[in-house]
Amino acid sequence: MRYSLDKKEQIEIDFWKKSQFESSDHFSPQNLNNKLQECENLAYRLQKHQVHIQGKKEILEIGAGQGWASCFIKSTYLPEANFTVTDISEYAVDSVKYWEAHFKVKMAKTFAAKSYAIDAPDDSFDLIFCYAAAHHFVLIEETLIELKRLLKKNGLIIFIYEPTCSRLLYPLFYRYVNKMPHSTPEDVLIPSRIKKMCKSIGLTYENYYDPKVIIDRNIRTTQYFNFLHSFPFLQRVLPSSSDLIFYE
Ligand SMILES: C[S@@+](CC[C@H](N)C(=O)[O-])C[C@H]1O[C@@H](n2cnc3c(N)ncnc32)[C@H](O)[C@@H]1O
């Protein structure tokens, strides 16, 4: 079932209000445990893109959820950088305090914002990123136009750990992922579609397929991704996982 944009965004916003383990009322051990696993996956992916990350000073995260990724990156890689943490849900952003305390860091700014309407001046950031979030944004083209506006000269946008699939298999895979139990509607990015968008927006786009499994998943999913890892030519066609890089 496809939701209207308003309805879909409201589901995303309310998830963080109602969540049993991830609401801003308390910091649950389950949440801590899950996100520390995600940190390992993020670290694996960042190490591949290190050259793009190092030395960055003004950083924006979009679709940040509770902002654990920005807190982790500041504490581990970029202690001098200023981080602005945003998510569509104010209930998610309310939890940044837990991660600031866990990683002993302070974010420069935290506020609720849609990926395609962010309250910040032009040319504000030299790195804009999201982790496992862009496939939730719906308005991808509008988001990329907004991020291009916010990007400083020689800046970089990176969408980390996104599900991807070919245009051919998209209808099937879309149906499959939304049949599984999820708390919010799921989607998947189509690299060829994004490439076309970038051409008209004036962004250079690089797609890095990487189905390596770092996080504990069920056996079937792990076997599938291990298989895909061994046959790189299939990663363009079958459902896979990607890091997407954009710059002017
Ligand atoms: C799968 S979660 C990932 C959250 C976070 N990056 C993490 O790894 O915990 C997707 C996130 O995107 C946010 N989101 C959905 N649509 C959005 C939009 N249009 N603009 C900004 N954030 C959005 C949701 O509220 C949610 O926090």
The ligand as an SDF file (V2000), in Angstrom:
LIG
                    3D

 27 29  0  0  0  0  0  0  0  0999 V2000
   15.6510    3.9190    9.1370 C   0  0  0  0  0  0  0  0  0  0  0  0
   15.6210    5.3970   10.0460 S   0  0  0  0  0  0  0  0  0  0  0  0
   17.3430    5.7230   10.2580 C   0  0  0  0  0  0  0  0  0  0  0  0
   17.5870    6.6760   11.3890 C   0  0  0  0  0  0  0  0  0  0  0  0
   19.0490    6.8600   11.7730 C   0  0  0  0  0  0  0  0  0  0  0  0
   19.8490    7.2910   10.6710 N   0  0  0  0  0  0  0  0  0  0  0  0
   19.5620    5.5740   12.3860 C   0  0  0  0  0  0  0  0  0  0  0  0
   20.3430    4.8890   11.7120 O   0  0  0  0  0  0  0  0  0  0  0  0
   19.1760    5.2580   13.5070 O   0  0  0  0  0  0  0  0  0  0  0  0
   15.1170    6.6070    8.8600 C   0  0  0  0  0  0  0  0  0  0  0  0
   15.0240    8.0020    9.4540 C   0  0  0  0  0  0  0  0  0  0  0  0
   14.6550    8.9360    8.4650 O   0  0  0  0  0  0  0  0  0  0  0  0
   13.7650    9.8800    9.0500 C   0  0  0  0  0  0  0  0  0  0  0  0
   13.0220   10.4990    7.9490 N   0  0  0  0  0  0  0  0  0  0  0  0
   12.0650    9.9650    7.1740 C   0  0  0  0  0  0  0  0  0  0  0  0
   11.6860   10.8140    6.2160 N   0  0  0  0  0  0  0  0  0  0  0  0
   12.4450   11.9290    6.3830 C   0  0  0  0  0  0  0  0  0  0  0  0
   12.5590   13.1500    5.6860 C   0  0  0  0  0  0  0  0  0  0  0  0
   11.8250   13.4190    4.6020 N   0  0  0  0  0  0  0  0  0  0  0  0
   13.4360   14.0680    6.1260 N   0  0  0  0  0  0  0  0  0  0  0  0
   14.2090   13.8130    7.2200 C   0  0  0  0  0  0  0  0  0  0  0  0
   14.1610   12.6680    7.9050 N   0  0  0  0  0  0  0  0  0  0  0  0
   13.3010   11.7270    7.4850 C   0  0  0  0  0  0  0  0  0  0  0  0
   12.9410    9.0740   10.0230 C   0  0  0  0  0  0  0  0  0  0  0  0
   12.3340    9.8440   11.0290 O   0  0  0  0  0  0  0  0  0  0  0  0
   13.9950    8.1320   10.5710 C   0  0  0  0  0  0  0  0  0  0  0  0
   14.6410    8.6730   11.6970 O   0  0  0  0  0  0  0  0  0  0  0  0
  1  2  1  0
  2  3  1  0
  2 10  1  0
  3  4  1  0
  4  5  1  0
  5  6  1  0
  5  7  1  0
  7  8  2  0
  7  9  1  0
 10 11  1  0
 11 12  1  0
 11 26  1  0
 12 13  1  0
 13 14  1  0
 13 24  1  0
 14 15  1  0
 14 23  1  0
 15 16  2  0
 16 17  1  0
 17 18  1  0
 17 23  2  0
 18 19  1  0
 18 20  2  0
 20 21  1  0
 21 22  2  0
 22 23  1  0
 24 25  1  0
 24 26  1  0
 26 27  1  0
M  CHG  2   2   1   9  -1
M  END
$$$$
